[in-house]
Amino acid sequence: MMKAAIMGYGTIGSGVAEILEKNRDVIAQKAGQEIALKYVLDLREFPESPVADKIIHDFKVIEADREVGIVVETMGGLNPAYPFVKACLEAGKHVATSNKALVAAHGTELLRIAREKGVNFFFEASVGGGIPIVRSLYRSLAGERIEEIAGILNGTTNYILTKMEKEGETFGEALREAQDLGYAERNPEADVEGWDTCRKIAILTAMATGKEVNFEDIHTEGITQITDTDFKYAQVMGTSIKLFGASRMEGDRTSAFVAPVMIGKDHPLYSVRDVYNGILVKGNMLGTSMFYGSGAGKLPTASAVVADMIEAAQNEACHVPMGWSEERLPIEPIEKARFRYFLRVSGLRKDGEALAVKAFGTADVYEVAGLEEFGLLTGEMTEEEFRQRAEALKREGGPALLQKIRAEL
């Protein structure tokens, strides 16, 4: 029997405890032994909960108890999650976490400690909630050279963009609805500014390349500048706008970004709506595969944590090679990345089209009735070339650019 402790009895932690109880027989069969919950660490008391007799308030109890073989961290944030997880690994305990901030900031160090101590640091639930993407990269796709990862990795932003697209809501209206439903935090900055997605694509890129990725090296934009007018153009064009986290690996060059992207109906991620996540992985032998499912939520995310616990129990006495090394992966500057661009241009089409097309080259032009502006879909160019052309248009006294959205069309 493996004894377990949960640190943080919030949404995910309580979900882990629920699954351990309800699926006890299935888990024991898959793990090869029973996994029994011994402690739940939290600052609060839960007198009416099923784990009331397991609640403790002192981390040292878990650290010192040699019976505890696996520790689940679902507190979130870095403090005290980081020192607690580090101490557990150094004490020779396996750790499973859902904390993407922890993995993105300290994953390299924690993976090293796990290797040195002969234990495991698992983090399936840190990306994509219940979608089995991390394990797929080090198990099912182990023989592949990963060339590209692109995904909708944040359910909050995807819900907001879906409401804007389908119901014509403004960003502010859709955000308030997401907050009322509990999909968005009162302070939604990490989601809407793209930092949550950034940490997740950094983790996936590190898994794909076997090298450390500093999430701060990744160009990151959120969805706060996307408007209902942008979706009016998307409707005319038969496209959608999604927040992408993406990385491309070509030889010794790796590019990565987080930004809104306009995609067409033939794109596999076009139909990923509401709070769902979708992740495309392209391997040099397999080609493109897609992972789709609940990117968040109590039980889906807890299910991924429990899967890590099972793998830890299956490998109780040994370390599973996974993760990445301490070698830093250089990320190319966004200026070298190539995209098409959807632009909204001020003024009437008849007055500004010639100058705009001259500046950006051959382009498709779109109009939305009732607006004194027009849309332009450029050909492919580097980000640096786009900026040079936009500056030239401004110098020549051309029409102002009201919006720029990268496009994969």
N, C-alpha and C positions, 0 to 999 in steps of 0.2 A: 504493500500500500504506500502510495506517495501522499504525504501531507502537504497541503497548500495554504497559502495566505493571500488575501486580497488587500491591496492598499488603495483605499478610496471606494466608499460604498455609495457612489452616485449612480447615474443612469447606467453606465457600462459595468461598473463593479457589481451592482445588484443583478444585472443581467447574467453575468458570469456565475454568480452564486445560484441563480435560478436554473440555469442550464446544468450545472454540476449536480443539482438535486433531481431535476426532472428526467435527465438523460443519463443517470448514474450507471445503469446497466450497459447502455451502448458505449459510453465512454470507457468503462472498465474493459469491455471486450476489445475495443480498438487500441487502448493504451497498453493492454497486457497486465494491467493491475488497476485497482481502484484508486481514484483520486479523491481524497477526503479533505474538505475544507476545515482547517483548524482555527484560523484567525481571520478577522476582518478589522483592518486598521482604519480608524476614522476619528475625527475630532468630536463627532456628534454621537449621541445615543440613539438606538433604534429599538426601543422596548417592545414594540408590536411586530417587529420583523422576524422572519424565520431564523435570522442569524444573531438574534439578541444575545445569546449566550456565548457568542464568539467575538463580540466587539471588544477591541482593546484600543488604547490611546497612546501607547508607548512603542515606537518602532524597535527599540532595543530588544523587546520580547521576541520579535520575529527574527532579528539578526542573530540572536544568541541561541535560538532553538534549533538544534541539529536535526530534529525530526522534520522540519519544514524543508522540503526539497524543491518546491516551485513557488515563486512569488509572482503575483499578478499586480502590475502597476496600472491603475486607471484613475489616478489623481489629476493628470493633466499638468501642463506647465513644466517649469524647470526646477522650481524650489517648493517643496523638498524632494520632488521626484528624482532629480539627478543624484543627489547624495545618497538617497535611500537605495536606489537601484544599484549604484556603484558598490555600496556596502554589501548588498545581497550577493552580487557576483563575487566579490572578494571573499565572502564567507562560504563560497562553494555552492551557491544555490542557483538554480535555473531561474530566468526571468522572462515573462511574457508581458508585453506592453501594448497599449493602443495609442500611445502618446507620440504623435508625429513631431512635435516641437522637440521632445527629448531625443528622438532618433536622428533628426536633422542636425541638431546642435552638438550632440555628444555620442552619436552612434559609433563613430570610428574608435573612440576610446573604450566604449563599453563592449564592443565586439572583440577588441584586443584582450581585455580583461577576461572575457568569457573563454577565449582560446587558451589563455595562459592557465586558467583554473580548471579547464576541462569540462566546463558547463556550457549552457546555451543562452543566448540573448535573442529572443524571437519577437517579431514586431509585425506580424501579418496584418493586424487590425489598424496599423498606423496609416495605411493607404487603402482607400476604397471600401472602408467599412467591412462588410461581409464578403466582398469580392476576393476570391483567392488569387491575387495577382503576385504578391511577394513570393509565395511558395512556388507558384508556376514558374517564376524566373529562375529559381535555383534548383527546381526539380524537373518539371515537364519540359522546360526550354533549355535545359543544361547544355545540350549539344548545339545550340544555335549561337551564331554571332548576331547579337541584336543590333539592328540598323536604325530603328526608329521606335519611339514611344510617343503616343499622343492621346490625351485623355481629357474628359470632363471629370474632374477630380473633386469637385465641391458641390454638394447637393443644395446648399443655400443659394449660391449664385445661379445655379441652373434653374432652381425654382423661380427666382426673381426674373430671369430672362424669359422663362416660359410664360409667366403672367404678362410680361410686357408684350410678348409676341402674340399670344392668343387672345388677350382681353384688352389690349391697347393701353395698359396702365403705364404711368410714368415710373421711373426708377424709385422715387420716393414712396409712391403708393404701393408698389410691389414689395418694397423692403418692409414697410409697416405691416403688411399682411403676413409676411414671412415671420416677423417678430411676434405678431399676435398668435400665430400657430405654433410657435416654439421652434421654428426652423432656423431663425437667426437670433443671435444674442442681442442684448440691449446695446452693447458696443460691438457692431458687426465688422469692425475694421479688418480683422484678420481674414475674413471671408471676402468682403466686397472689394478690398484693395489687392486681392490676389495672393496674399502671403501664405495662406493655408495651402493653396494649390502649389505654390512655389516650393514649400517644404516637401510636399508629396512627390513632385516630379524630380526633386533632388534625390530623394530616397530611391526612386525607381531607376534613375540614371546611374546611381552608384551601384545598385544591384546588377544592372545590365552590363556595366563596364568593369566591375570589380575594383573600382578606385573611388576614393573619397570625393564627394561633390559638396562644395560650400554653397549653400542655397543663396547666400548673398551675392554670388557671382552671376546669378541668373536674372536676366532682364524681366522685370515684373510690372505688369499693369493690371488693374482691376476693372470693374464694370461700372464705376461711378459716373463715367462720362458717356455711357451708352444711353440713348434717349428713345422715346417712343417714335420720334420721327425716323430714326435709323431703321426701325422695324417696319415703317410704312414703305420704305424703299425695299427692304428685304421681301415684303409681300409682293411688290411689283416684279422683283427679280426672281421670285421663286426660291429664295434662300433663307437661311436662319443665321443667328449670331449666337455663338457659344463661347464660354471662357475656357480656353485650352491651356493645359500645361503640356509642353512638348519638348522632346530632345531628339536630335539626329546625330548618329555616330557614323562617320565616314573615314575609314583609315584611322589616322591619329588625330582627327579633327572632330570635336563635339560641339554642337550648338544647342542651346536650350533657351526657352522663353516661356513666359506666362502672359497671355493677352487675349482679349476678345478676337475671335476669328469668324469671318463670314464663310459659310459652307453651303454647298448645294444639296439638293434632295438625294443625289446619288452617293453622298458621303455616308459611311456607316454610322457616324455619330449624329447624323441629322435628326433622327427620331428619338434620341435620348432626352427625355423631358422631366420636368418636375424635380424631385429630389434624387433622382437616379443618377448613377455614375456610369460612364462607359470608357473603356481603355483599349486602345489599339496597340498591338505589339507586332512589329515587323522583324522577322528573322531572315537570315540570308538563305536558309534552306526551306523553312516552313512557309515563308511568305507572311501574309498578314492574318492575325487572329484577333478576335475581339472578346473582351470580358465586360459583362454587363450585370448590373444588379444594384442592390441597396447600398449606397455609399455611406450611410450613417444609420442611426437608430439603435435602440437598446439591444435587442436580441440579435440582429444581423452582425453588429460589431462584436458583441459578446461571443457569438458563435466562432468568429475568427480567433478570438483570444483562447477559447477552449481548444480549438484545433492546435494552437501552439502548445498548450498544456499537454495535450495528448502526445505530440511529437517529443516533448521534453521527457515524458514518462517512458516513451519507447526507447529513448536514448539516455536513460537516467545516469549511466556511468560513463558516457562519452560525449565528446563535442561534435556537433554536426557542422561540417564546413559550409559556410554560407556568409553572405554579406560582402564586405569589401576590405581592401588593404588600407594602409595609412598613406599610400601614394596619392597625391592630389591630382585630380583630373582638371586640366585647364579647359575653361569654357570660352568659346570664341565670342567676341563682342557682337552685340546684336546688329551692328552696322554691316556685318558680312552676311547676314541671313537674307535669303531671297523670298519674296512674297509678291503676290498681286495686291493691289490696294483698292478698297472702295473709298471714294472721297465724296463728300458733300461740298458743293461749290456755291458760293453766294451769287445772287443776281439771276437774271433771266438767262435761259439757255442761249437764246439768239445773240445775247450780248457777250457772253463769256466763254462759250464752247470752244471757239477757235483758239483763244489764248491758252485755255486749260489743256486742250489736246496737244497743242504745240509743245507745252511744257512737259507733259508726261508721255508723249508718244501715242501710238495707236491705242484707242480706248473705246469701250462701250459706254453709251450715254443713256441715262434714265431720268424720268421725270415723275413727280408725284403731283397730282392735281391740287391746285390751290396754294402751292408753295413758290415763293420767289427764289428758288434755288434749283439745282439739278445735281444728279449723281453721276459719278465717273468710275468705271472699273478699269484700272490700268492693266498693262501687261506686266510680266514678272520683272522685277529688278531688285537689287540689293537695298537694304535699309539706308545705306550711305548714299546711294544714287538717288533714292526717293527724296531724301532731305535736301540734296543739292538742287534737284529739280524744283522742289517746293520753294526754296529760297530764291531761285531764279525767277519763278513766277511772281513772287512778291516784289522783287527788285524792278521787274518790268511793269509794275502797276496792274497786274492781272487781278482777277476776282479772288476773294479770300476763301481759304479752305475752312469749312465749318466742322468737318469731321474727317478722321482717318481711321479705317478699320482694316486690318490685314485680312486677306482673303485667300482661301484655298478652293478655287473654282476652275 
